Amino acid sequence: MKKNTPHSFLKIPSDFTSKNTRCSGELYLPEGIINPPVVIMAHGFGAEKAFGLPAYAETFAGAGLAVFLFDYRCFGTSDGGPRNYVDQGRHLQDWKAAIEHVRSIADVNTQKIALWGSSFSGGHVIVTAARDHKISAIVAQVPFVDSISTTFKLGGKFLLQAAPHAIRDLSRIITFRSPHYVKIIGKPDEFAIMNTPESYAGYSSLIPKNSTWENKCPARILLRFGLYRPIASAHKVQCPALIMLGQKDSLINAAVVEKTAKKIPNGQLVKYPFGHFDIYTGSAFKKAVKRQTEFLLTHLRPE
């Protein structure tokens, strides 16, 4: 059987506004396809759209799907400050704005929209689809689904180290001063939001060599983090959902991801014997993106 030739595609700047701030977006538009379905993508905790996501976008576009890839406010090539301002509420607002923007694009099928998220944004797509029942499908890989289980997994030492940073930044919020920052990634012997043995090398492997990204975010996320539980929204997701977990994930409790997938009425769970960051590169990436592409094509084809 002859193997399908990947579609060529155009990569078009396509910015939008969220809460009066410009967000940087890119539309991958496959050539030769009229009104293709579209996949909206954004990254996880503290990351920019350039961190490994173009490989997914190019694969999906090569299969004939349009892709809209964006940076949150205060990240990457988007405007806003303070920089690297991680906050689930702000991110969810940006997801909503991105979807509204895509629904205004004339060159894509606005009735067939999928959401793709990874890690922190894996939780965002679950919550967003639970709120917007016009979404056709979601993909959530190694998703953050529950602050309680993640906190237990990180352990008491993490909480003891995090508390002073959270309090210090809270005082700066109250007194209208610039944020107190903490590292996003670090080695196990230093405090960072992600400091498990796989975190520093795994996250760093996704950062382009010419990146100007700074390894820090406002510590106020430590105050907000404990309130975020996408698992609580899972039962409201009406569209098909592909959930991919890493059985050796050091940041996210795989059993709770599995529980989340079971709560989604039309959820599919795929387990891989790897950690949190392995899915972005090498053979794990190839297997995962192939499965994701097949899933998206199945659920985004016109009826």
Secondary structure, DSSP 8 states (H G I E B T S, - for coil): --------EEEEE--EEETTEEE-EEEEEETT-SS--EEEEE--TT--TTSSHHHHHHHHHHTT-EEEEE--TTSTTS--SSTT---HHHHHHHHHHHHHHHTT-TTS-TTSEEEEEETHHHHHHHHHHHH-TT--EEEEES----HHHHHHHH-HHHHHHHHHHHHHHHHHHHTT----EE-SB--TTS--SB-STTHHHHHHTTS-TT----S-EETTHHHHGGG--GGGGGGG--S-EEEEEETT-SSS-HHHHHHHHHHSTTEEEEEESS-SSGGGSHHHHHHHHHHHHHHHHHHHS--
